[in-house]
Amino acid sequence: MNKQTPMRQCVGCRESKDKRELVRVVRTPEGEVKIDTTGKMNGRGAYLCSDTGCLQKACKNKGLERALKLNIPEEIIIRLKEELEIAK
């Protein structure tokens, strides 16, 4: 019996992919927005493909804001882009 891997949908391109292929962005209980490298951080999560194009789409269509239920300031989006570049 092989264990199925969970599927998650990217909030940018809306494609369903294996959870391990996506990057989890979390709104912590304190209200901070961070990239969750472990996948186990507390807080509300949203999944993105690891390219910056999906982050731009998620910002443009407000998918990330809807998923995290939070207005995301521009400086946080810039920081997320930098962290995505490092995470690649």
Phi, psi and omega per residue, in radians:
M1 nan 2.057 3.141
N2 -1.704 2.432 -3.084
K3 -1.356 2.280 3.108
Q4 -1.375 2.458 3.078
T5 -1.564 2.429 -3.122
P6 -1.163 2.538 3.106
M7 -1.794 2.510 3.090
R8 -2.346 2.713 -3.125
Q9 -1.826 2.292 3.081
C10 -1.206 2.310 -3.135
V11 -1.349 -0.126 3.095
G12 -1.588 -1.149 -3.061
C13 -1.595 -0.146 3.096
R14 1.173 0.314 3.109
E15 -1.518 2.441 3.045
S16 -1.498 2.248 -3.124
K17 -2.417 2.946 3.048
D18 -1.040 2.382 -3.103
K19 -0.940 -0.623 -3.098
R20 -1.256 -0.316 3.134
E21 -1.444 -0.295 -3.044
L22 -1.772 2.805 3.102
V23 -1.800 2.314 -3.130
R24 -1.657 2.241 3.060
V25 -1.883 2.301 -3.020
V26 -2.137 2.430 2.891
R27 -1.722 1.967 -3.092
T28 -1.266 2.845 3.086
P29 -0.997 -0.405 3.103
E30 -1.431 -0.128 3.103
G31 1.665 0.106 3.113
E32 -1.451 2.639 3.077
V33 -1.921 2.138 -3.082
K34 -2.402 2.804 2.983
I35 -1.565 2.223 -3.104
D36 -1.669 1.814 -3.116
T37 -1.373 -0.448 -3.099
T38 -1.487 -0.482 -3.076
G39 1.429 0.143 -3.073
K40 -2.189 0.150 -3.115
M41 -1.137 2.519 3.068
N42 -1.244 2.514 3.077
G43 2.223 3.125 -3.121
R44 -1.461 2.244 -3.045
G45 -1.982 2.709 3.023
A46 -2.445 2.618 -3.080
Y47 -1.945 2.456 3.121
L48 -2.324 2.600 2.950
C49 -1.136 2.763 -3.050
S50 -1.404 0.197 3.076
D51 -1.825 2.659 -3.057
T52 -1.221 -0.353 3.096
G53 -1.081 -0.708 3.120
C54 -1.193 -0.610 3.088
L55 -1.119 -0.733 3.115
Q56 -1.103 -0.735 3.094
K57 -1.097 -0.739 -3.121
A58 -1.118 -0.572 3.099
C59 -1.314 -0.723 -3.098
K60 -1.139 -0.781 -3.121
N61 -1.579 0.134 3.115
K62 1.061 0.367 3.138
G63 -1.116 -0.710 -3.140
L64 -1.178 -0.739 3.119
E65 -1.103 -0.724 3.120
R66 -1.130 -0.773 -3.087
A67 -1.148 -0.680 -3.124
L68 -1.579 -0.126 -3.104
K69 0.904 0.953 -3.051
L70 -2.784 2.405 2.995
N71 -1.330 2.208 -3.041
I72 -1.815 2.026 3.117
P73 -1.168 2.731 -3.087
E74 -1.018 -0.664 -3.099
E75 -1.154 -0.533 3.097
I76 -1.243 -0.678 3.113
I77 -1.105 -0.717 3.101
I78 -1.091 -0.756 3.129
R79 -1.120 -0.700 3.107
L80 -1.099 -0.690 3.100
K81 -1.059 -0.775 3.141
E82 -1.110 -0.751 -3.139
E83 -1.156 -0.606 3.098
L84 -1.145 -0.675 3.104
E85 -1.091 -0.698 3.138
I86 -1.215 -0.691 -3.071
A87 -1.195 -0.341 -3.094
K88 -1.093 nan nan
